[in-house]
């Protein structure tokens, strides 16, 4: 199981699964759920190596370093610390 750590919550998610449901559980906002609106953009504070590589959609929206779309990325394993861009 991969573990997503948010500022005040920790959620487990199966290895090699999308982090979308775990992020929803931690109150990360979602809009379209297809990567177009960027509402679910998160910043990876630690454990970036435990996530899948950027997919084509994430590459097309030209995300800043350490930013991911929660509706698009997959937790491979381990611990990932992250927060919403709206928490800045």
ZAZATI-365810 format. One line per 5 residues: number of its first residue (from 0); their letters; for each residue x, y, z of N, C-alpha, C. Coordinates in steps of 0.02 Angstrom, whole numbers, plus 32768, in hexadecimal, padded with zeros to 4 digits. Last residue first. Layout:
# residues N
NUM> a> X/Y/Z/X/Y/Z/X/Y/Z; ...
//
This chain:
# residues 88
87> xxxxx> 7FB0/8546/7FEC/7FEB/8571/7FEE/7FDC/85B4/800C; 7F46/84F6/7FD6/7F5D/84FB/801B/7F9A/8529/8022; 7F31/84E7/7F51/7F07/8518/7F74/7F1A/8521/7FBD; 7F7D/847F/7F2B/7F97/84C2/7F1A/7F6E/84F8/7F3D; 7F80/8406/7FAF/7F5D/8427/7F78/7F7F/846A/7F6A
82> xxxxx> 800D/839C/7FD1/7FD9/83CA/7FE5/7FBB/83EC/7FA7; 8067/8308/8008/804F/8338/7FD8/801B/8366/7FF5; 80D2/827F/8011/80B8/82B9/8036/80A5/82EE/8003; 80CC/81D5/8006/80CC/8212/7FDE/80AD/8249/8007; 811B/813B/801F/80FB/8175/803E/8103/81B2/8010
77> xxxxx> 8103/80A4/7FBB/8122/80D0/7FEC/80F8/8109/8005; 80D3/80A0/7F0C/80E1/8080/7F4C/80F7/80B6/7F7D; 8095/80E4/7EA2/80B5/80A3/7E96/80BD/807D/7ED7; 8006/813B/7E82/8036/812C/7EB8/8053/80E7/7EAB; 7FEC/819D/7DF2/7FE5/815B/7E12/801A/8155/7E48
72> xxxxx> 7F90/822C/7DB2/7FCB/8207/7DC7/7FBB/81C9/7DF0; 7F15/826A/7D92/7F3C/8249/7D5E/7F75/821E/7D78; 7ED9/82B0/7DF4/7EAE/8284/7DCD/7ED5/825B/7D9A; 7F3E/8301/7E24/7F2A/82C7/7E4C/7EFD/8297/7E26; 7FC0/833A/7DCA/7F77/8339/7DCA/7F61/82F9/7DED
67> xxxxx> 804E/8388/7E19/802D/8351/7DF7/7FE2/835D/7DF7; 80EB/83D7/7E30/80A2/83DD/7E2B/8087/83A3/7E03; 8174/83D3/7E26/8155/83B9/7E63/8109/83C1/7E66; 817D/845C/7DB4/819D/8424/7DD6/8179/8413/7E18; 80DD/8487/7D66/811D/8499/7D85/813C/845B/7DA6
62> xxxxx> 8095/843D/7CD2/8096/8447/7D1B/80DB/845D/7D34; 805A/843C/7C4B/8098/845E/7C5F/8099/8470/7CA9; 7FF7/83F6/7C12/7FE2/8431/7C38/801D/8456/7C56; 803E/838C/7BD6/801E/83BE/7BAB/800A/83FD/7BD2; 8062/833C/7C42/8096/835E/7C1B/8079/8396/7BF1
57> xxxxx> 7FE5/830B/7C65/8008/8336/7C94/8041/835C/7C70; 7FCC/82BD/7BF1/7FA0/82F5/7C03/7FC2/8325/7C32; 8031/825B/7BF8/802E/828B/7BC0/8003/82C8/7BD0; 806B/8255/7CA4/804D/8237/7C68/8048/826D/7C33; 80FE/824F/7D05/80CA/8279/7CE7/80AD/8255/7CAA
52> xxxxx> 8111/81AF/7D56/812B/81E8/7D31/80F1/8211/7D16; 80C9/8185/7DF7/80D5/8179/7DB0/80F4/81B8/7D90; 811F/8199/7E94/80E7/81A4/7E67/80FB/8192/7E1F; 818F/8193/7EE0/815C/815E/7EEC/811E/8167/7EC1; 81D8/8203/7ECC/81F0/81C6/7EAB/81BE/818C/7EB3
47> xxxxx> 81A0/825D/7F23/818F/8263/7EDC/81A3/8223/7EB5; 81B0/826C/7FAB/819C/822B/7F91/8189/822C/7F47; 816E/830C/7FD8/81A0/82D7/7FE2/8184/8296/7FC4; 8115/8367/7FA4/8147/837F/7FD4/817F/834C/7FDE; 80C5/838C/7F16/80E4/8354/7F37/811D/836F/7F63
42> xxxxx> 802E/83DD/7F06/8076/83E7/7F09/8093/83AD/7F32; 7FA5/83C8/7E94/7FC5/83C1/7ED5/800F/83CD/7ECE; 7F0E/83EE/7E44/7F58/83F5/7E43/7F73/83F2/7E8A; 7E88/83E5/7E2C/7EA6/83B4/7E59/7EF2/83B8/7E5B; 7E6D/8444/7DCA/7E54/844F/7E0D/7E78/8422/7E40
37> xxxxx> 7E8D/8437/7D44/7EC4/843F/7D74/7EAD/844E/7DBB; 7E3A/8417/7CD9/7E2C/8454/7CFF/7E63/8466/7D32; 7E65/839F/7C9E/7E61/83DC/7C76/7E5A/841B/7C9F; 7E61/8323/7CDE/7EA0/8345/7CD5/7E9E/8386/7CAF; 7DE8/82EC/7CFD/7E09/82D4/7CC0/7E48/82FB/7CAF
32> xxxxx> 7D9F/8323/7D62/7DBB/82E0/7D6C/7DDC/82C2/7D2E; 7D69/83A5/7D6B/7D58/837B/7D32/7D6D/8332/7D39; 7D8A/83BA/7E05/7D58/83D7/7DD8/7D46/83A3/7DA3; 7DB3/83AA/7EB0/7DB3/838D/7E6C/7D7D/83AF/7E44; 7E19/83CF/7F3F/7DE1/83DE/7F12/7DEA/83BE/7ECD
27> xxxxx> 7E3B/8360/7FC0/7E59/8383/7F87/7E20/8391/7F57; 7E0C/8317/8030/7DED/8357/801E/7E14/8380/7FEB; 7E37/8298/8040/7E5B/82CB/8065/7E45/8312/8052; 7DEB/8253/7FE7/7DE0/8245/802D/7E01/827A/8059; 7E27/8280/7F72/7DE3/8295/7F80/7DD3/828B/7FCA
22> xxxxx> 7E9E/8239/7F7E/7E9F/8283/7F81/7E59/829E/7F8F; 7E70/81B7/7F6D/7E91/81C9/7FAB/7E92/8215/7FB4; 7E3F/81C0/7EE9/7E11/81B2/7F20/7E2F/81C5/7F63; 7EBB/81DF/7E9F/7E7F/8209/7E9E/7E51/81FD/7EDA; 7F2B/8198/7E89/7F24/81B7/7ECB/7EE4/81DF/7ED2
17> xxxxx> 7F21/80F9/7E38/7F18/8141/7E36/7F12/815C/7E7D; 7F97/8078/7E65/7F52/8090/7E5B/7F52/80DD/7E58; 800B/803B/7E92/7FFD/803D/7E4B/7FB5/804F/7E3A; 7FCE/8007/7F30/8006/8014/7F03/7FED/8011/7EBB; 7F39/8051/7F77/7F5D/8017/7F5C/7F97/802D/7F2F
12> xxxxx> 7F4D/80C8/7FF9/7F32/80B8/7FB8/7F59/807D/7F9C; 7F2B/811E/8091/7F4C/80E9/806D/7F27/80DC/802B; 7F43/81BF/80D1/7F15/8192/80AF/7F3E/815D/8089; 7F44/8235/8151/7F6B/8202/812F/7F3B/81CF/8111; 7F3D/82E3/8176/7F1C/82A4/8168/7F4D/8275/8145
7> xxxxx> 7F6D/8363/8175/7F4B/834C/81B1/7F28/8309/81A9; 7FB9/836F/80FE/7FCC/8394/813A/7FAB/837B/8179; 7FC9/82C5/80C3/7FB5/830A/80BA/7FC4/832F/80FB; 8011/823C/807D/800F/8265/80B9/7FFF/82AD/80A6; 7FE9/81A1/8040/7FE9/81E8/8030/7FE2/820F/8071
2> xxx> 8037/810A/8029/8019/8136/805B/8020/817E/8044; 8018/806E/7FD8/8038/80AF/7FD9/8013/80DB/800C; 802A/7FC4/8000/8000/8000/8000/802C/803E/8000
//
